[in-house]
Amino acid sequence: KNEVEQSPQNLTAQEGEFITINCSYSVGISALHWLQQHPGGGIVSLFMLSSGKKKHGRLIATINIQEKHSSLHITASHPRDSAVYICAAQRGAQKLVFGQGTRLTINP
Amino acid sequence: GAGVSQSPRYKVAKRGQDVALRCDPISGHVSLFWYQQALGQGPEFLTYFQNEAQLDKSGLPSDRFFAERPEGSVSTLKIQRTQQEDSAVYLCASSLVRRQETQYFGPGTRLLVL
């Protein structure tokens, strides 16, 4: 069993829908990261959180430390949100353990 | 002086050939990471530097993989006697200081071993 599990693996939705991607982890962490990867490989850090909730534009990330679970939400989704979203657990100083990613496709 | 850069962006190697992948981190970033990402998978940790010191190399899959960062800035990941299973995207990331810092990723080097 992977230390970091994401669901769903693939998600297709219509423009405007509310999107939720889930991440569960089985290890102790110092922080939880959400990353976005576009075709071609470039990875951008979206959030780093260790408790509670963070919001940036239409993106919201939450974490429940007791349940070892985090969610990434996208409100009013848009085709440009189409990408792979990756959850990563930070262990120790900075080592990241990644989930397998969720491929999101938003259709116009 | 924008982000993390990597070169080459694409590399095709014949099985058994040695390859060297370069990473230029953001200027002043102390920490540097190498990750390997197989097709359709999330990245996996290979190794971590703080300045020139390699503090963690637990993710290197075999002794054919070697990384260095001799002056604490540019890093090179070398793979000797490449095998087909080494085909992947190799990602480099850097961050400013040690703990709980955002990591900035380079575009990756896509390695194909034939």
Backbone of each chain as ProteinMPNN parsed JSONL, in Angstrom:
{"seq_chain_A": "KNEVEQSPQNLTAQEGEFITINCSYSVGISALHWLQQHPGGGIVSLFMLSSGKKKHGRLIATINIQEKHSSLHITASHPRDSAVYICAAQRGAQKLVFGQGTRLTINP", "coords_chain_A": {"N_chain_A": [[0.863, -1.183, 0.0], [0.59, 2.177, -0.926], [2.184, 4.98, 0.646], [0.973, 7.406, 0.333], [-2.128, 8.088, -0.871], [-4.272, 8.879, -3.538], [-7.482, 10.005, -4.642], [-10.101, 10.717, -6.977], [-8.38, 8.699, -9.496], [-8.677, 9.565, -12.064], [-10.568, 12.248, -13.343], [-13.292, 13.684, -14.85], [-15.042, 16.54, -15.75], [-17.61, 19.046, -16.22], [-17.282, 22.412, -17.323], [-17.436, 24.834, -14.795], [-18.275, 23.211, -12.732], [-17.974, 22.074, -9.318], [-15.057, 20.868, -7.918], [-13.545, 18.122, -6.287], [-10.689, 16.684, -4.956], [-9.169, 14.004, -3.363], [-6.899, 13.065, -0.724], [-5.145, 10.707, 1.081], [-3.003, 9.765, 3.726], [-0.517, 7.696, 5.244], [1.515, 8.049, 6.962], [3.541, 9.797, 9.407], [3.635, 13.308, 9.159], [5.218, 16.455, 8.362], [4.221, 18.438, 6.848], [1.779, 18.983, 4.259], [1.616, 18.854, 0.813], [0.158, 20.292, -2.091], [0.3, 19.964, -5.543], [0.528, 21.04, -8.947], [0.582, 19.687, -12.154], [1.279, 20.249, -15.445], [0.792, 19.112, -18.872], [3.828, 18.088, -20.393], [5.37, 18.337, -18.239], [6.004, 20.364, -16.306], [5.941, 21.307, -12.929], [4.044, 22.89, -10.479], [3.913, 24.381, -7.331], [1.058, 24.437, -5.35], [-0.163, 24.574, -2.777], [1.017, 24.478, 0.592], [0.456, 22.931, 3.533], [-0.115, 22.504, 7.033], [-2.087, 22.407, 8.84], [-5.637, 22.919, 9.189], [-6.96, 25.088, 6.784], [-6.438, 26.435, 3.522], [-6.691, 29.059, 1.121], [-6.64, 30.039, -2.259], [-7.469, 32.09, -4.64], [-9.61, 30.38, -6.759], [-9.061, 27.992, -5.658], [-9.015, 25.715, -2.958], [-7.59, 24.27, -0.131], [-7.705, 21.727, 2.275], [-6.953, 20.183, 5.425], [-7.034, 17.383, 7.592], [-5.566, 16.496, 10.331], [-5.849, 14.516, 12.292], [-7.35, 12.568, 11.01], [-5.688, 12.027, 8.95], [-5.961, 13.078, 6.318], [-6.481, 14.934, 3.369], [-7.943, 17.441, 1.293], [-8.389, 18.813, -1.957], [-10.018, 21.461, -3.39], [-11.718, 22.815, -6.177], [-13.36, 25.607, -7.196], [-15.958, 26.71, -9.427], [-14.956, 25.512, -11.875], [-12.688, 25.51, -14.678], [-11.736, 25.029, -18.125], [-8.952, 25.533, -18.293], [-8.033, 24.618, -15.904], [-7.481, 22.013, -16.233], [-5.32, 19.426, -15.655], [-2.735, 17.482, -14.049], [-3.101, 16.746, -10.703], [-1.255, 16.618, -7.801], [-0.691, 15.171, -4.7], [1.452, 15.48, -1.925], [3.295, 14.188, 0.749], [5.161, 15.658, 3.262], [7.999, 14.558, 4.794], [9.996, 14.595, 7.613], [12.834, 16.705, 7.205], [12.666, 17.842, 4.463], [11.927, 15.927, 2.656], [9.794, 14.649, 0.2], [6.953, 12.59, -0.214], [5.148, 11.296, -2.755], [1.779, 11.178, -4.011], [0.028, 9.296, -6.546], [-1.136, 10.959, -8.299], [-3.872, 12.843, -9.718], [-5.678, 12.94, -12.585], [-7.175, 15.568, -14.037], [-9.78, 16.633, -16.079], [-11.402, 19.234, -17.566], [-14.182, 19.929, -19.296], [-15.352, 22.175, -21.82]], "CA_chain_A": [[0.0, 0.0, 0.0], [1.363, 3.402, -0.974], [2.076, 5.833, 1.817], [0.08, 8.51, -0.024], [-3.115, 7.611, -1.841], [-5.171, 9.904, -4.036], [-8.664, 9.568, -5.375], [-9.988, 9.625, -7.94], [-7.193, 8.747, -10.355], [-9.076, 10.37, -13.214], [-11.807, 12.969, -13.093], [-13.733, 14.525, -15.957], [-16.177, 17.34, -15.309], [-17.993, 20.154, -17.087], [-16.903, 23.745, -16.859], [-18.299, 25.401, -13.779], [-18.532, 22.279, -11.638], [-17.144, 22.083, -8.11], [-14.189, 19.694, -8.003], [-12.865, 17.69, -5.066], [-9.694, 15.622, -5.069], [-8.853, 13.561, -2.007], [-5.568, 12.523, -0.459], [-4.972, 10.08, 2.39], [-1.621, 9.377, 3.942], [-0.419, 6.733, 6.349], [2.757, 8.311, 7.686], [3.616, 11.088, 10.063], [4.103, 14.331, 8.231], [5.411, 17.809, 8.875], [3.371, 19.29, 6.018], [1.15, 18.313, 3.117], [1.713, 19.731, -0.346], [-0.599, 20.059, -3.317], [1.071, 20.411, -6.694], [-0.161, 20.946, -10.231], [1.504, 19.337, -13.235], [0.698, 20.364, -16.774], [1.468, 18.306, -19.892], [5.173, 18.606, -20.625], [6.115, 18.023, -17.031], [6.238, 21.403, -15.317], [5.208, 21.17, -11.672], [3.905, 24.134, -9.734], [3.392, 24.181, -5.987], [-0.174, 25.172, -5.11], [-0.33, 24.795, -1.351], [1.708, 23.694, 1.596], [-0.302, 23.178, 4.762], [0.084, 21.571, 8.138], [-3.334, 22.35, 9.603], [-6.707, 23.801, 8.781], [-7.454, 25.351, 5.444], [-5.851, 27.572, 2.813], [-7.449, 29.416, -0.07], [-5.949, 30.911, -3.203], [-8.357, 32.216, -5.79], [-10.676, 29.383, -6.782], [-8.528, 26.763, -5.071], [-9.068, 25.599, -1.5], [-7.019, 23.023, 0.379], [-7.982, 21.474, 3.686], [-6.286, 19.017, 5.975], [-7.467, 16.89, 8.896], [-4.391, 15.781, 10.804], [-6.263, 13.325, 13.034], [-7.806, 11.552, 10.074], [-4.649, 11.886, 7.924], [-6.673, 13.252, 5.061], [-6.502, 16.288, 2.824], [-8.729, 17.604, 0.074], [-8.19, 19.995, -2.793], [-11.263, 21.825, -4.036], [-11.685, 23.869, -7.199], [-14.69, 26.144, -7.427], [-16.18, 27.273, -10.767], [-13.851, 24.959, -12.665], [-12.488, 26.047, -16.022], [-10.852, 24.133, -18.891], [-7.52, 25.749, -18.017], [-7.679, 23.873, -14.68], [-7.135, 20.645, -16.633], [-3.924, 19.132, -15.322], [-2.601, 16.433, -13.037], [-2.934, 17.315, -9.368], [-0.484, 15.656, -7.018], [-0.576, 15.377, -3.268], [2.747, 14.982, -1.455], [3.493, 14.291, 2.191], [6.527, 16.029, 3.618], [8.493, 13.806, 5.94], [11.285, 15.087, 8.079], [13.263, 18.039, 6.799], [11.931, 18.282, 3.278], [11.676, 14.823, 1.73], [8.4, 14.523, -0.197], [6.446, 11.312, -0.712], [4.088, 11.748, -3.65], [0.719, 10.316, -4.502], [0.171, 8.949, -7.958], [-1.713, 12.031, -9.109], [-5.251, 12.801, -10.227], [-5.759, 13.627, -13.88], [-8.429, 16.317, -14.112], [-10.132, 17.197, -17.379], [-12.599, 20.075, -17.512], [-14.691, 20.154, -20.65], [-16.103, 23.446, -21.949]], "C_chain_A": [[0.896, 1.228, 0.0], [1.145, 4.231, 0.286], [1.118, 6.999, 1.583], [-0.843, 8.026, -1.14], [-4.025, 8.756, -2.241], [-6.384, 9.269, -4.693], [-9.466, 10.79, -5.814], [-8.684, 9.718, -8.728], [-7.445, 9.611, -11.573], [-10.416, 11.008, -12.903], [-12.1, 13.858, -14.295], [-14.992, 15.254, -15.518], [-16.459, 18.427, -16.344], [-17.553, 21.476, -16.46], [-17.926, 24.271, -15.861], [-18.549, 24.485, -12.594], [-17.549, 22.478, -10.497], [-16.371, 20.761, -8.071], [-13.592, 19.396, -6.636], [-11.919, 16.544, -5.38], [-9.23, 15.284, -3.655], [-7.47, 12.935, -1.906], [-5.55, 11.955, 0.954], [-3.527, 9.63, 2.533], [-1.522, 8.539, 5.21], [0.817, 6.969, 7.208], [2.663, 9.631, 8.425], [4.205, 12.118, 9.135], [4.385, 15.628, 8.975], [4.597, 18.813, 8.065], [2.819, 18.466, 4.868], [1.151, 19.312, 1.964], [0.719, 19.32, -1.429], [0.144, 20.72, -4.472], [0.235, 20.225, -7.945], [0.878, 20.664, -11.312], [0.774, 19.381, -14.57], [1.423, 19.44, -17.744], [2.812, 18.919, -20.248], [6.005, 18.566, -19.371], [6.226, 19.083, -15.973], [5.347, 21.258, -14.101], [5.228, 22.503, -10.948], [3.327, 23.808, -8.362], [2.162, 25.052, -5.792], [-0.31, 25.561, -3.637], [0.653, 23.95, -0.569], [0.977, 23.98, 2.902], [-0.042, 22.108, 5.79], [-1.141, 21.508, 9.044], [-4.371, 23.217, 8.909], [-6.95, 23.873, 7.291], [-6.689, 26.514, 4.847], [-6.642, 27.797, 1.538], [-6.596, 30.322, -0.943], [-6.806, 30.966, -4.454], [-9.475, 31.198, -5.707], [-10.252, 28.051, -6.16], [-8.585, 26.834, -3.552], [-8.457, 24.263, -1.122], [-7.316, 22.925, 1.857], [-7.201, 20.251, 4.129], [-6.858, 18.683, 7.339], [-6.347, 15.984, 9.399], [-4.778, 14.479, 11.497], [-6.663, 12.193, 12.089], [-6.791, 11.285, 8.978], [-5.261, 11.978, 6.528], [-6.636, 14.718, 4.662], [-7.356, 16.303, 1.566], [-8.314, 18.878, -0.634], [-9.513, 20.244, -3.509], [-10.999, 22.904, -5.081], [-13.119, 24.332, -7.408], [-14.751, 26.745, -8.835], [-15.087, 26.825, -11.735], [-13.884, 25.458, -14.111], [-11.577, 25.093, -16.795], [-9.361, 24.332, -18.621], [-7.075, 25.096, -16.703], [-7.278, 22.434, -15.01], [-5.643, 20.429, -16.456], [-3.921, 17.892, -14.438], [-2.331, 17.116, -11.702], [-2.326, 16.24, -8.467], [-0.432, 16.105, -5.569], [0.762, 14.802, -2.817], [2.876, 15.23, 0.039], [4.946, 14.625, 2.465], [6.925, 15.296, 4.884], [9.843, 14.377, 6.339], [11.571, 16.472, 7.546], [12.5, 18.519, 5.571], [11.583, 17.147, 2.329], [10.186, 14.696, 1.464], [8.107, 13.111, -0.674], [5.175, 11.634, -1.483], [2.993, 10.701, -3.815], [0.888, 10.102, -5.995], [-0.44, 9.996, -8.881], [-3.15, 11.767, -9.5], [-5.293, 13.598, -11.516], [-7.144, 14.253, -14.006], [-8.604, 16.876, -15.512], [-11.437, 17.959, -17.223], [-13.016, 20.38, -18.945], [-15.499, 21.44, -20.721], [-17.581, 23.181, -22.173]], "O_chain_A": [[1.83, 1.333, 0.795], [0.081, 4.193, 0.905], [0.523, 7.517, 2.527], [-0.392, 7.612, -2.208], [-4.496, 9.513, -1.392], [-6.325, 8.16, -5.224], [-9.506, 11.792, -5.1], [-7.968, 10.715, -8.63], [-6.549, 10.302, -12.058], [-11.287, 10.395, -12.285], [-11.272, 14.673, -14.703], [-15.908, 14.64, -14.971], [-15.643, 18.687, -17.228], [-17.47, 21.619, -15.24], [-19.133, 24.158, -16.072], [-18.996, 24.95, -11.545], [-16.443, 22.984, -10.686], [-16.954, 19.682, -8.177], [-13.183, 20.305, -5.914], [-12.31, 15.554, -5.998], [-8.937, 16.174, -2.856], [-6.949, 12.361, -2.862], [-5.9, 12.645, 1.911], [-2.909, 9.172, 1.572], [-2.338, 8.661, 6.123], [1.125, 6.165, 8.088], [1.821, 10.475, 8.117], [5.16, 11.843, 8.409], [3.864, 15.868, 10.064], [4.313, 19.912, 8.54], [3.33, 17.392, 4.549], [0.742, 20.463, 2.119], [0.478, 18.132, -1.645], [0.558, 21.876, -4.388], [-0.648, 19.37, -8.002], [1.919, 21.319, -11.376], [-0.199, 18.663, -14.798], [2.549, 19.024, -17.473], [2.922, 20.137, -20.389], [7.222, 18.742, -19.427], [6.519, 18.756, -14.823], [4.132, 21.103, -14.229], [6.266, 23.153, -10.818], [2.365, 23.049, -8.251], [2.203, 26.258, -6.036], [-0.543, 26.723, -3.304], [1.064, 22.87, -0.995], [0.886, 25.131, 3.33], [0.217, 20.951, 5.457], [-1.221, 20.647, 9.92], [-4.039, 24.125, 8.147], [-7.123, 22.855, 6.621], [-6.329, 27.461, 5.547], [-7.188, 26.864, 0.95], [-5.928, 31.237, -0.461], [-6.861, 30.011, -5.229], [-10.204, 31.145, -4.717], [-11.027, 27.095, -6.151], [-8.257, 27.852, -2.941], [-8.771, 23.238, -1.728], [-7.197, 23.899, 2.6], [-6.835, 19.398, 3.32], [-7.135, 19.572, 8.145], [-6.201, 14.848, 8.947], [-4.117, 13.456, 11.316], [-6.36, 11.024, 12.328], [-7.005, 10.4, 8.15], [-5.103, 11.09, 5.689], [-6.745, 15.616, 5.498], [-7.473, 15.297, 0.866], [-7.943, 19.874, -0.013], [-10.06, 19.349, -4.154], [-10.164, 23.787, -4.887], [-13.99, 23.535, -7.757], [-13.749, 27.224, -9.366], [-14.389, 27.645, -12.331], [-14.934, 25.776, -14.671], [-10.738, 24.42, -16.197], [-8.59, 23.377, -18.715], [-5.88, 25.027, -16.419], [-6.783, 21.718, -14.139], [-4.818, 21.145, -17.023], [-4.97, 17.331, -14.123], [-1.44, 17.96, -11.591], [-2.819, 15.115, -8.388], [-0.165, 17.267, -5.266], [1.162, 13.737, -3.286], [2.606, 16.325, 0.531], [5.853, 13.96, 1.963], [6.264, 15.407, 5.917], [10.712, 14.609, 5.499], [10.676, 17.311, 7.444], [11.764, 19.504, 5.644], [10.99, 17.397, 1.279], [9.394, 14.641, 2.405], [8.88, 12.511, -1.422], [4.229, 12.187, -0.921], [3.25, 9.498, -3.764], [1.787, 10.665, -6.621], [-0.281, 9.928, -10.1], [-3.588, 10.621, -9.6], [-4.981, 14.789, -11.533], [-8.153, 13.551, -14.074], [-7.703, 17.509, -16.063], [-12.45, 17.4, -16.802], [-12.279, 21.013, -19.701], [-16.244, 21.763, -19.796], [-18.365, 24.122, -22.303]]}, "seq_chain_B": "GAGVSQSPRYKVAKRGQDVALRCDPISGHVSLFWYQQALGQGPEFLTYFQNEAQLDKSGLPSDRFFAERPEGSVSTLKIQRTQQEDSAVYLCASSLVRRQETQYFGPGTRLLVL", "coords_chain_B": {"N_chain_B": [[16.964, 35.31, -14.442], [15.146, 33.431, -13.557], [13.375, 30.663, -12.878], [13.98, 27.26, -11.793], [16.228, 25.56, -13.834], [16.765, 22.962, -16.223], [18.859, 20.703, -17.976], [19.85, 18.293, -20.487], [16.6, 18.91, -22.055], [15.462, 16.758, -23.238], [16.579, 13.441, -23.674], [17.944, 10.86, -25.452], [19.184, 7.704, -25.061], [21.378, 4.995, -25.72], [21.101, 1.68, -24.529], [23.26, 0.945, -21.896], [24.852, 3.128, -22.199], [26.374, 6.008, -20.656], [24.857, 8.758, -18.93], [24.447, 12.265, -18.245], [22.745, 14.533, -16.312], [21.718, 17.84, -15.887], [21.128, 20.324, -13.397], [20.136, 23.576, -12.691], [19.63, 25.394, -9.961], [17.397, 27.804, -8.4], [18.952, 30.872, -7.8], [20.731, 31.143, -4.809], [19.217, 29.349, -3.436], [19.229, 26.91, -0.957], [18.604, 24.221, -0.609], [18.388, 21.285, -2.613], [16.788, 19.009, -4.73], [16.406, 15.821, -6.281], [14.174, 14.033, -8.316], [12.493, 11.157, -9.611], [10.299, 10.423, -12.196], [8.196, 8.115, -13.357], [6.33, 7.139, -16.276], [3.003, 8.131, -16.064], [2.959, 8.01, -13.33], [3.38, 9.303, -9.948], [6.012, 11.563, -8.903], [9.105, 10.239, -7.576], [11.25, 10.32, -4.811], [14.724, 10.834, -5.104], [17.291, 11.929, -4.228], [18.834, 14.336, -1.975], [20.23, 17.513, -1.425], [21.872, 19.728, 0.77], [23.185, 22.713, 0.407], [26.424, 21.894, -0.56], [26.424, 19.427, 0.505], [25.403, 16.103, 0.425], [22.689, 15.007, 1.845], [20.786, 13.036, 1.931], [20.461, 10.121, 0.258], [18.837, 8.073, -0.127], [16.899, 7.32, -1.957], [18.066, 6.685, -4.372], [18.132, 4.367, -6.944], [20.038, 2.425, -7.58], [23.565, 1.564, -7.538], [24.374, 2.613, -9.884], [23.508, 5.115, -10.151], [24.367, 8.41, -9.501], [24.869, 11.434, -7.793], [25.853, 14.845, -7.65], [26.913, 17.961, -6.2], [28.974, 20.019, -6.267], [29.777, 22.718, -5.674], [27.73, 23.726, -4.306], [25.722, 24.819, -5.816], [24.92, 24.412, -8.885], [23.807, 21.178, -9.895], [24.5, 17.788, -10.756], [23.124, 14.878, -12.053], [24.107, 11.69, -12.536], [23.899, 8.842, -14.545], [25.021, 5.688, -14.867], [25.8, 3.205, -17.314], [23.199, 2.871, -18.571], [19.891, 1.535, -18.296], [16.867, 0.122, -19.689], [14.797, 0.42, -17.872], [15.433, 2.748, -16.65], [14.301, 4.776, -18.024], [12.494, 7.678, -17.838], [11.08, 10.716, -16.473], [13.237, 13.047, -15.155], [13.253, 15.045, -12.452], [14.181, 18.126, -11.035], [14.3, 20.029, -8.085], [14.3, 23.012, -6.082], [14.748, 24.717, -2.953], [14.51, 27.387, -0.528], [15.449, 27.361, 2.194], [15.844, 25.057, 4.933], [13.503, 23.795, 6.326], [10.063, 23.132, 5.825], [9.513, 24.575, 3.417], [8.401, 25.89, 0.322], [8.9, 23.97, -2.564], [10.508, 24.541, -5.617], [10.07, 23.575, -8.852], [11.948, 22.308, -11.619], [11.665, 22.012, -15.252], [12.151, 19.426, -15.924], [13.956, 16.552, -17.185], [13.484, 14.495, -19.839], [14.194, 11.219, -20.148], [14.958, 8.697, -22.373], [15.681, 5.408, -22.766], [16.97, 3.266, -25.053]], "CA_chain_B": [[17.224, 34.568, -13.236], [13.806, 33.011, -13.191], [13.172, 29.489, -12.056], [14.929, 26.157, -11.887], [16.379, 25.092, -15.208], [17.368, 21.642, -16.368], [19.299, 20.384, -19.339], [18.978, 18.633, -21.605], [15.188, 18.671, -21.802], [15.197, 15.409, -23.738], [17.804, 12.689, -23.909], [17.784, 9.481, -25.889], [20.447, 7.004, -24.852], [21.385, 3.558, -25.982], [21.31, 0.889, -23.319], [24.676, 0.802, -21.58], [25.498, 4.442, -22.293], [26.314, 6.867, -19.472], [24.238, 10.057, -19.169], [24.589, 13.266, -17.184], [21.628, 15.478, -16.336], [22.137, 19.031, -15.144], [20.107, 21.155, -12.768], [20.523, 24.893, -12.19], [18.563, 25.824, -9.054], [17.23, 29.241, -8.215], [20.117, 31.422, -7.119], [20.579, 31.345, -3.372], [18.488, 28.255, -2.788], [20.133, 26.034, -0.218], [18.228, 22.812, -0.764], [18.174, 20.824, -3.986], [16.225, 17.662, -4.737], [16.194, 15.097, -7.526], [13.071, 13.08, -8.304], [12.296, 10.369, -10.827], [8.874, 10.234, -12.438], [7.874, 7.186, -14.435], [5.139, 7.52, -17.028], [1.735, 7.878, -15.403], [3.137, 7.888, -11.88], [3.872, 10.484, -9.254], [7.471, 11.568, -8.73], [9.687, 9.53, -6.429], [12.462, 10.957, -4.296], [16.012, 10.185, -5.345], [18.346, 12.406, -3.354], [18.646, 15.686, -1.449], [21.434, 18.241, -1.037], [21.829, 21.017, 1.44], [24.436, 23.259, -0.129], [27.157, 20.869, -1.308], [26.352, 18.157, 1.23], [24.328, 15.187, 0.053], [22.194, 14.571, 3.146], [19.917, 11.866, 1.825], [20.493, 9.508, -1.067], [18.139, 6.806, 0.079], [16.031, 6.993, -3.076], [18.807, 6.288, -5.566], [17.722, 2.969, -7.117], [21.166, 1.493, -7.647], [24.848, 2.267, -7.514], [24.624, 3.237, -11.188], [23.039, 6.493, -10.037], [25.272, 9.206, -8.686], [24.551, 12.861, -7.886], [26.815, 15.72, -6.98], [26.64, 19.406, -6.188], [30.28, 20.325, -5.663], [29.937, 24.088, -5.179], [26.504, 24.122, -3.628], [24.723, 25.457, -6.687], [24.55, 23.466, -9.95], [23.897, 19.761, -9.538], [24.482, 16.839, -11.865], [22.722, 13.496, -11.779], [24.74, 10.831, -13.527], [23.444, 7.458, -14.582], [25.989, 4.886, -15.612], [25.324, 1.933, -17.921], [21.744, 3.02, -18.518], [19.018, 0.406, -18.602], [15.567, 0.575, -20.173], [13.956, 0.82, -16.737], [15.807, 4.101, -16.225], [13.517, 5.728, -18.803], [11.608, 8.424, -16.938], [11.384, 12.14, -16.382], [14.028, 13.358, -13.961], [12.877, 16.381, -12.003], [14.991, 18.782, -10.02], [13.586, 21.086, -7.362], [15.118, 23.68, -5.074], [14.031, 25.547, -1.993], [15.39, 28.403, 0.03], [16.105, 26.883, 3.409], [15.662, 23.647, 5.241], [12.26, 23.167, 6.731], [8.748, 23.619, 5.45], [9.604, 25.583, 2.376], [7.917, 25.495, -0.99], [9.909, 23.526, -3.514], [10.314, 25.047, -6.971], [10.481, 22.494, -9.741], [12.365, 22.539, -12.985], [10.784, 21.392, -16.257], [12.454, 18.003, -16.048], [14.648, 15.959, -18.331], [12.847, 13.228, -20.225], [15.22, 10.277, -20.593], [14.482, 7.476, -23.019], [16.778, 4.473, -22.995], [16.554, 2.295, -26.072]], "C_chain_B": [[15.93, 34.008, -12.698], [13.844, 31.778, -12.302], [14.316, 28.5, -12.159], [15.023, 25.73, -13.355], [17.095, 23.744, -15.224], [17.786, 21.439, -17.826], [19.964, 19.02, -19.366], [17.506, 18.43, -21.237], [14.804, 17.256, -22.218], [16.543, 14.732, -23.999], [17.415, 11.282, -24.326], [19.147, 8.816, -25.765], [20.297, 5.543, -25.252], [21.681, 2.826, -24.677], [22.817, 0.672, -23.107], [25.453, 2.11, -21.613], [25.389, 5.166, -20.95], [25.655, 8.189, -19.848], [24.465, 10.966, -17.971], [23.487, 14.302, -17.356], [21.967, 16.64, -15.412], [20.939, 19.775, -14.571], [20.734, 22.455, -12.276], [19.405, 25.391, -11.27], [18.419, 27.341, -9.069], [18.394, 29.757, -7.374], [19.829, 31.647, -5.637], [19.808, 30.24, -2.662], [19.474, 27.245, -2.214], [19.876, 24.564, -0.538], [17.966, 22.472, -2.226], [17.78, 19.354, -3.936], [16.215, 17.112, -6.157], [15.068, 14.088, -7.316], [13.037, 12.357, -9.648], [10.801, 10.145, -10.999], [8.674, 9.319, -13.636], [6.552, 7.593, -15.061], [3.867, 7.153, -16.253], [1.8, 7.75, -13.897], [3.495, 9.234, -11.263], [5.381, 10.424, -9.134], [7.895, 10.735, -7.522], [11.03, 10.163, -6.091], [13.695, 10.139, -4.643], [17.043, 10.623, -4.307], [18.155, 13.879, -3.031], [19.992, 16.258, -1.037], [21.045, 19.455, -0.201], [23.192, 21.646, 1.201], [25.165, 22.139, -0.877], [27.041, 19.492, -0.67], [25.148, 17.339, 0.777], [23.819, 14.532, 1.331], [21.344, 13.316, 3.083], [20.01, 11.344, 0.404], [19.767, 8.17, -1.049], [17.285, 6.386, -1.102], [16.757, 6.573, -4.343], [18.617, 4.784, -5.775], [18.861, 1.969, -7.197], [22.456, 2.286, -7.616], [25.234, 2.791, -8.892], [24.24, 4.718, -11.169], [23.944, 7.237, -9.064], [24.918, 10.677, -8.872], [25.604, 13.66, -7.142], [26.389, 17.166, -7.114], [27.875, 20.079, -5.567], [30.442, 21.731, -5.097], [28.652, 24.61, -4.548], [25.511, 24.869, -4.497], [24.268, 24.443, -7.736], [24.73, 22.032, -9.468], [23.844, 18.924, -10.808], [24.057, 15.477, -11.358], [23.3, 12.653, -12.912], [24.187, 9.419, -13.414], [24.417, 6.688, -15.456], [25.324, 3.632, -16.169], [23.795, 1.901, -17.896], [21.026, 1.744, -18.957], [17.659, 0.953, -19.038], [14.674, 1.046, -19.027], [14.325, 2.186, -16.173], [15.018, 5.165, -16.991], [12.465, 6.37, -17.911], [11.873, 9.912, -17.152], [12.12, 12.368, -15.07], [13.806, 14.828, -13.622], [13.846, 16.861, -10.933], [14.139, 19.854, -9.369], [14.542, 21.747, -6.384], [14.23, 24.467, -4.132], [15.033, 26.359, -1.2], [16.165, 27.888, 1.232], [15.618, 25.493, 3.725], [14.218, 23.21, 5.408], [11.032, 23.896, 6.198], [8.816, 24.791, 4.477], [9.026, 25.016, 1.091], [9.087, 25.062, -1.852], [9.524, 24.02, -4.908], [10.916, 24.036, -7.94], [10.967, 23.015, -11.083], [11.447, 21.808, -13.946], [11.041, 19.908, -16.451], [13.273, 17.672, -17.276], [13.982, 14.627, -18.616], [13.908, 12.332, -20.822], [14.548, 9.041, -21.181], [15.689, 6.605, -23.316], [16.296, 3.376, -23.931], [17.333, 0.998, -25.971]], "O_chain_B": [[15.654, 34.105, -11.502], [14.276, 31.826, -11.151], [15.437, 28.832, -12.544], [14.006, 25.562, -14.027], [17.913, 23.439, -14.356], [17.153, 21.935, -18.758], [20.583, 18.618, -18.381], [17.208, 17.833, -20.203], [13.925, 16.638, -21.617], [17.497, 15.35, -24.47], [16.654, 10.602, -23.637], [20.14, 9.307, -26.301], [19.226, 4.949, -25.132], [22.431, 3.317, -23.833], [23.538, 0.271, -24.02], [26.576, 2.188, -21.114], [24.433, 4.964, -20.201], [25.861, 8.692, -20.952], [24.65, 10.508, -16.843], [23.328, 14.877, -18.433], [22.443, 16.442, -14.294], [19.876, 19.842, -15.188], [21.724, 22.445, -11.544], [18.339, 25.772, -11.753], [19.219, 28.055, -9.674], [18.77, 29.153, -6.369], [18.826, 32.256, -5.264], [19.754, 30.203, -1.432], [20.407, 26.795, -2.879], [20.805, 23.775, -0.713], [17.397, 23.268, -2.974], [18.365, 18.562, -3.197], [16.035, 17.859, -7.119], [15.007, 13.393, -6.302], [13.487, 12.875, -10.67], [10.117, 9.729, -10.065], [8.946, 9.694, -14.777], [5.755, 8.306, -14.45], [3.688, 6.007, -15.841], [0.804, 7.417, -13.256], [3.864, 10.178, -11.963], [5.971, 9.349, -9.249], [7.131, 10.557, -6.573], [11.827, 10.492, -6.969], [13.712, 8.917, -4.497], [17.604, 9.792, -3.593], [17.416, 14.586, -3.716], [20.794, 15.588, -0.387], [20.03, 20.107, -0.443], [24.211, 21.184, 1.714], [24.573, 21.5, -1.747], [27.505, 18.502, -1.235], [24.02, 17.83, 0.751], [24.445, 13.605, 1.844], [21.2, 12.61, 4.081], [19.673, 12.051, -0.546], [20.048, 7.271, -1.841], [16.973, 5.204, -1.24], [16.114, 6.144, -5.301], [18.912, 4.001, -4.872], [18.669, 0.788, -6.912], [22.449, 3.516, -7.661], [26.315, 3.357, -9.052], [24.607, 5.475, -12.067], [24.242, 6.764, -7.967], [24.69, 11.118, -9.999], [26.166, 13.211, -6.144], [25.623, 17.542, -8.001], [27.806, 20.637, -4.472], [31.179, 21.917, -4.128], [28.52, 25.806, -4.291], [24.57, 25.481, -3.991], [23.323, 23.692, -7.495], [25.668, 21.713, -8.739], [23.223, 19.307, -11.799], [24.572, 14.986, -10.354], [23.015, 12.88, -14.088], [24.032, 8.882, -12.318], [24.607, 7.001, -16.631], [24.406, 3.076, -15.566], [23.185, 1.024, -17.283], [21.472, 1.003, -19.833], [17.341, 2.114, -18.781], [13.882, 1.972, -19.2], [13.618, 2.722, -15.319], [15.069, 6.342, -16.632], [11.646, 5.679, -17.304], [12.763, 10.305, -17.906], [11.673, 11.931, -14.009], [14.13, 15.724, -14.402], [14.266, 16.107, -10.055], [13.343, 20.512, -10.039], [15.488, 21.116, -5.91], [13.105, 24.834, -4.472], [16.23, 26.073, -1.191], [17.393, 27.973, 1.274], [15.039, 24.823, 2.87], [13.76, 22.327, 4.684], [10.992, 25.125, 6.138], [8.24, 25.853, 4.711], [9.145, 23.823, 0.809], [10.135, 25.708, -1.868], [8.367, 23.927, -5.319], [12.095, 23.69, -7.861], [10.473, 24.013, -11.606], [10.555, 21.072, -13.523], [10.238, 19.211, -17.072], [13.282, 18.405, -18.265], [13.92, 13.747, -17.758], [14.463, 12.636, -21.878], [13.683, 8.427, -20.556], [16.605, 7.015, -24.029], [15.341, 2.656, -23.636], [17.104, 0.077, -26.756]]}, "name": "protein", "num_of_chains": 2, "seq": "KNEVEQSPQNLTAQEGEFITINCSYSVGISALHWLQQHPGGGIVSLFMLSSGKKKHGRLIATINIQEKHSSLHITASHPRDSAVYICAAQRGAQKLVFGQGTRLTINPGAGVSQSPRYKVAKRGQDVALRCDPISGHVSLFWYQQALGQGPEFLTYFQNEAQLDKSGLPSDRFFAERPEGSVSTLKIQRTQQEDSAVYLCASSLVRRQETQYFGPGTRLLVL"}
